[in-house]
Amino acid sequence: MERILTVHDLSCYGTASLGLAIPVLTAMGHEVIALPSVILSSTTDIDNDPIILETTSWMHKVVERWKERNLIFDAIYTG
């Protein structure tokens, strides 16, 4: 089982981004570690102007914590 870091936006409504990547990669037998790059109220095909929560500063803190814990990934998937 490969551990895959998945860096992608997370749409609360809609079928794309992390909401799709996590189950597909998991079904393929991978351990998925998700890192949302931004949180959107919905996918842009549903709403041209979604509400956006920026996660950049949080992402940096998460990555630093993972480094402290020596978390290692076999692959990185971005979308």
C-alpha positions, -999 to 999 in steps of 0.1 A, spaced: 0 0 0 15 33 -11 9 64 10 -2 93 -12 -3 129 -2 -32 144 -20 -31 182 -23 -63 195 -38 -92 219 -32 -121 206 -12 -156 214 -24 -183 211 1 -209 206 -26 -202 189 -59 -184 158 -71 -148 169 -77 -116 177 -60 -107 158 -28 -142 146 -25 -135 124 -56 -98 118 -53 -99 103 -18 -124 75 -25 -109 67 -59 -73 64 -46 -85 45 -16 -104 20 -38 -71 15 -57 -56 4 -24 -36 35 -14 -34 52 19 -46 87 12 -34 117 32 -54 147 23 -42 183 24 -69 208 13 -54 237 -6 -86 257 -3 -121 250 8 -149 260 -15 -186 261 -8 -192 243 -41 -175 234 -73 -173 262 -99 -195 243 -123 -223 247 -98 -215 282 -86 -194 306 -105 -186 325 -73 -182 300 -45 -174 311 -9 -137 304 -4 -117 296 27 -80 301 21 -59 274 39 -23 284 30 -11 294 65 -28 263 79 -12 241 53 23 253 63 16 244 99 3 210 90 34 202 68 57 213 97 38 190 121 42 161 96 79 168 93 82 166 131 64 132 130 87 121 101 56 114 79 69 101 45 49 98 13 54 74 -16 38 98 -40 22 133 -42 -10 139 -62 -21 175 -69 -51 187 -87 
